């Protein structure tokens, strides 16, 4: 998301937390206004992926070493959701800027 914002000349501050970056992507018009509510709901899911990632051992934010990682189903869901969101955002960016993926 930060790369998309930088590309369109609206870079996120380096210290921006994920919820702020999501807000900036919406404000930049990467998504058509008709998808605003969808994006608001989707951003909650993105925050969930971030929470799963940050809670994992070794992520620098999670529990002490030796804590169990998320179960396989949660990990797979988080990875697939993150990947789908990346593809969706890149397609919206490409449509807005006329650039090819």
PyMOL commands that set and color helices and strands:
alter all, ss='L'
color gray80, all
select helices_A, chain A and resi 2-7+18-27+33-55+72-97
alter helices_A, ss='H'
color red, helices_A
deselect
rebuild
show_as cartoon
